[in-house]
Amino acid sequence: MNVVVMQPFYLFLRKHFHLIQKSDIYVFMDDTQFVKNGHHNRNRIKGKSGYIWLTVPVLQKGRYGQKINEVMIDNHTDWKKKHWLSIQHCYSKAPYFKEYSDFFEDCFKKDWEKLSDLNIYLIENISLFLGIKNTKFKILSSMNITTEDPTQRLIDICEKLNADNFFIGTRAKDYMDDNKWLNTNVRLNYFEPVYNEYPQLFGDFLENCSIIDLLFNAGKDSFEFIWGKYFLLNNKSEAQH
């Protein structure tokens, strides 16, 4: 049983969907601290002049303290129209834009109040577009996990789900106490994939764009550039016990 725990970001990157594909159970960590102007509420697409940020405006109560699932979207501005127009402008000539445009246009017509609801909706549906059908999604705030220590909290989640393997990005090494995992039946896997470039519009390739950049440019073959034949694993950065 492979488990991944990840915060629900806006319009995930391809490495995030790679982790979804690797997991049997994927847990949205929605009850951790929200960070404004991080990837919780914004992401990048590619335009003619380079990166373009799409930012969901939020109503924030103080700079710190709000959990992701408490953050309300600021709908006083027509951010949905702005995002959709930006996406159209950047990708209307992409090979597979028409295959997915109806979904995104409809998404940006819906009424969204909570940021986490929007993010999770996009992640689950884009997963289906990528052919991910067997992963089960869970929301951490409904699991009654109250542990505060970061490492022990992840262990408690994995043990509650009877996990054999836990996958997480290498940035977690900054806070992870690897030794605690040695006393569990769960195998800790640090996962930092390396990817080949894929066809893009507008000149030189730009990495770390939102998944929609890949989706509009590669269509049903997008998975080939994530976990398929064009995927390279940097084994030196994958540590396990």
C-alpha positions in Angstrom: 0.0 0.0 0.0 1.6 3.3 -1.2 0.5 6.5 0.6 1.3 10.1 -0.3 0.3 13.1 1.8 0.4 16.5 0.1 -1.1 20.0 0.6 -3.7 20.9 -2.1 -1.9 23.4 -4.3 -3.5 25.4 -7.1 -3.1 23.8 -10.5 -0.4 21.3 -9.5 3.0 20.7 -11.2 3.6 17.5 -13.1 5.8 16.1 -10.2 2.7 16.3 -7.9 0.6 14.2 -10.3 3.5 11.7 -10.5 3.1 11.2 -6.8 -0.7 10.8 -7.2 0.0 8.1 -9.8 2.4 6.3 -7.5 0.0 6.2 -4.6 -2.8 3.9 -3.7 -4.2 6.4 -1.2 -3.5 10.1 -1.6 -4.2 12.3 1.4 -4.9 16.0 0.9 -3.2 17.8 3.9 -5.8 20.5 4.1 -5.4 21.4 7.8 -1.9 22.8 7.7 -1.0 26.5 7.6 -1.8 28.5 4.6 1.0 30.5 3.0 -0.2 33.5 0.9 1.4 33.8 -2.5 2.9 30.3 -2.3 1.5 27.6 -4.5 -1.6 27.2 -2.3 -3.3 29.9 -4.3 -1.2 30.5 -7.4 0.8 28.9 -10.2 2.5 29.7 -13.4 1.6 29.2 -17.1 3.7 30.0 -20.1 3.0 33.0 -22.4 4.9 34.6 -25.3 7.1 36.6 -22.9 7.7 33.8 -20.3 6.0 32.9 -17.1 2.6 34.3 -16.2 1.3 33.9 -12.7 -2.3 33.0 -12.0 -3.2 34.0 -8.5 -6.5 33.2 -6.7 -7.2 36.2 -4.4 -8.1 35.2 -0.9 -9.6 36.8 2.3 -6.8 36.3 4.8 -7.2 36.8 8.6 -3.7 37.9 9.5 -0.5 36.7 7.8 -0.3 33.4 9.8 -2.7 31.1 11.5 -5.2 30.2 8.9 -5.4 26.6 7.8 -5.8 25.9 4.1 -9.3 24.6 4.5 -10.3 27.8 6.3 -9.2 30.1 3.5 -12.0 31.8 1.7 -11.6 33.1 -1.8 -12.0 36.9 -2.4 -14.7 37.0 -5.1 -14.9 40.8 -5.1 -12.7 40.8 -8.2 -13.5 38.7 -11.3 -10.4 36.5 -10.9 -12.1 33.6 -12.7 -12.6 35.6 -15.9 -9.1 36.8 -15.7 -7.6 33.3 -15.3 -9.7 31.9 -18.1 -8.8 34.7 -20.5 -5.1 34.3 -19.7 -5.4 30.5 -20.3 -7.2 31.1 -23.6 -4.6 33.7 -24.7 -1.7 31.4 -23.9 -3.0 28.1 -25.1 -5.8 28.6 -27.7 -3.4 27.5 -30.4 -2.0 24.6 -28.4 -2.6 21.2 -30.1 -5.0 19.8 -27.4 -6.6 23.0 -26.1 -10.0 22.1 -27.5 -10.0 18.7 -25.8 -9.9 20.2 -22.3 -11.2 23.8 -22.8 -14.8 23.0 -21.9 -13.8 21.6 -18.5 -11.7 24.6 -17.5 -14.2 27.1 -18.9 -16.9 25.4 -16.8 -14.7 25.3 -13.8 -14.1 29.1 -14.0 -17.9 29.6 -14.2 -18.6 27.8 -11.0 -19.1 29.6 -7.7 -16.1 28.9 -5.5 -15.9 30.0 -1.8 -13.2 27.9 -0.3 -9.8 27.7 -1.8 -9.3 24.0 -0.8 -12.5 23.0 -2.6 -11.3 24.6 -5.8 -7.9 23.1 -5.6 -9.1 19.6 -4.8 -11.7 19.7 -7.6 -9.0 20.6 -10.1 -6.5 18.0 -8.9 -9.0 15.1 -8.9 -10.4 15.9 -12.4 -7.0 16.5 -14.0 -5.9 13.2 -12.5 -8.6 11.5 -14.5 -7.4 13.4 -17.7 -4.0 11.9 -17.1 -5.4 8.3 -16.8 -5.1 8.1 -13.0 -8.2 6.0 -12.0 -7.2 3.7 -9.2 -5.9 6.2 -6.6 -8.2 6.8 -3.7 -8.3 10.4 -2.3 -8.8 11.3 1.3 -8.9 14.6 3.2 -6.8 14.8 6.3 -9.1 17.0 8.3 -11.7 14.2 8.3 -9.2 11.6 9.6 -9.0 12.7 13.2 -5.2 12.9 13.3 -4.2 15.4 16.0 -0.4 14.9 16.3 1.5 18.1 16.1 5.1 16.8 15.5 5.5 16.9 11.7 7.2 13.5 11.3 5.0 11.7 13.8 1.9 13.1 12.2 2.9 11.6 8.9 3.7 8.3 10.6 0.3 8.3 12.3 -1.4 8.9 9.0 0.4 6.0 7.3 -0.2 3.6 10.2 -3.9 4.5 10.2 -4.1 3.7 6.5 -1.9 0.5 6.9 0.7 1.9 4.5 3.7 -0.1 3.4 5.4 2.8 1.6 5.3 6.5 2.1 6.5 8.8 -0.7 7.5 12.4 -0.2 9.6 15.0 -2.0 13.2 15.7 -0.9 12.3 19.1 0.5 10.8 17.3 3.5 14.3 16.4 4.6 14.4 19.9 6.1 12.1 18.8 8.9 11.8 15.0 8.7 13.2 12.9 11.5 14.2 9.8 9.5 15.0 7.8 12.6 11.4 7.8 13.7 10.5 5.8 10.6 12.9 3.0 11.6 10.5 2.0 14.4 7.6 1.6 12.0 6.6 -0.9 9.4 6.4 1.9 6.8 9.2 2.4 4.3 10.1 6.1 3.8 10.8 7.0 0.2 12.2 10.4 -0.8 11.2 11.0 -4.3 12.6 13.7 -6.6 12.0 12.9 -10.3 13.9 14.3 -13.3 11.9 14.9 -16.4 12.6 15.4 -20.1 11.3 18.4 -21.9 8.0 18.3 -23.7 6.7 20.3 -26.7 5.7 23.8 -25.7 4.6 26.9 -27.5 6.6 30.1 -27.6 10.3 29.2 -27.9 12.6 27.8 -25.3 11.3 25.3 -22.8 10.3 26.5 -19.4 10.1 23.9 -16.6 7.8 24.1 -13.5 4.7 25.3 -15.3 1.3 24.2 -14.1 0.1 20.8 -15.3 -2.2 22.5 -17.8 0.8 23.6 -19.9 1.7 19.9 -20.4 -2.0 18.9 -20.8 -2.7 21.4 -23.6 0.5 20.6 -25.4 0.6 16.8 -25.1 -3.0 15.8 -24.6 -3.6 12.1 -23.8 0.1 11.4 -24.1 0.9 13.8 -21.2 1.6 10.9 -18.8 4.5 9.8 -21.1 6.3 13.0 -19.9 5.6 12.3 -16.2 5.9 8.6 -15.5 6.1 7.2 -19.0 8.9 6.6 -21.5 10.3 10.2 -21.2 10.6 10.0 -17.4 14.1 9.8 -15.8 14.5 9.0 -12.1 17.4 10.7 -10.4 18.4 7.7 -8.2 21.0 9.7 -6.3 18.3 11.8 -4.8 16.0 8.9 -3.8 16.8 7.7 -0.3 15.1 4.8 1.4 15.3 2.8 4.6 
